[in-house]
Amino acid sequence: RYPFRHVRGELKGIVIGNLEGPLTKAHARRLNDKEEEFYFSQDPEFVKALKDGGFDAVSLANNHAMDCGRSGLAETIRVLKQHGIHPVGAGADESEARKAVVVRENGLLVALLAYNLAGPASALAGPGKPGTSHGDASGICSDVHAAKDRCDAVAVYLHWGKEMNQEARVPPPDEARESLGRAIIDAGAAVVFGSHSHAIERVERYRNGLIFYGLGNFVFAGTGKSQHPASLIARVKVGKTGAAGASLIPVRIDPRAVRYSPVPLAGKEREKFLKRVAGL
């Protein structure tokens, strides 16, 4: 219960997040086209923390989901399902990876989709090939259309953009991401959640939807440096016509201060952080 003990009361409704690395005892498997040096994994027992935190689903559509190979991904999916947590954005083949997960909440059917747009190519699912989901704007929007036809609302998780190590230098989203995020809203999604940059990025209201270009880190192991010492929990109210509104809960994540157990910010610190977010 340690990781989410201070924020458990803030995790309400349908709780989703990005699971950055497999839940497996399998060893790392080097990917020839992966440029970075980091390979992640966590003991399958950590799934109990996700369960206690109230998570309904986690996106596996990221550049670390295949760090322990096919067996690592398969074990991750199996462990999550055994504990009643939906894996989204990865599977035994491309069709399974792109399949929407549907969750019912307060009488609404909400479809969850997730896509890995950060690579590497070898980690992407294909016909008969396990891996993470991926797609271009046309394919993703087609999936959103299909999900909206049978559900009341659609939420899309995207692993996209560039990694940022300096809190003070978070540029606005590039034109390609802005265009894609808005196209997904136009296709019928209520909300787009972004990850991969490790930084808090712009929050944009677009028509009837919301786009969170980057939600930063949360429970994330690091070197002890505090490039991004705070992050956000985004609570979005969705309905049949899109996103009705949202509230942002700032949390301190600096590992030197909170030891990997995020703590909500309060008072002047909270207001200062929210003002910075509003100015992105």
Secondary structure, 3 states (H helix, E strand, C coil): CCCCCCCHHHCCCCCEEECCCCECCCCCCCCCCCCCCCCCCECHHHHHHHHHCCCCEEECCCCCCCCCHHHHHHHHHHHHHHCCCEEECEECCHHHHCCCEEEEECCEEEEEEEEECCCCHHHECECCECEECCCCHHHHHHHHHHHHHHCCEEEEEEECCCCCCCCCCCCCCCHHHHHHHHHHHHCCCCEEEEECCCCECCEEEECCEEEECCECCCCCCCCCCCCCCEEEEEEEEEECCEEEEEEEEEEECCHHHHCCCCEECCHHHHHHHHHHHHCC
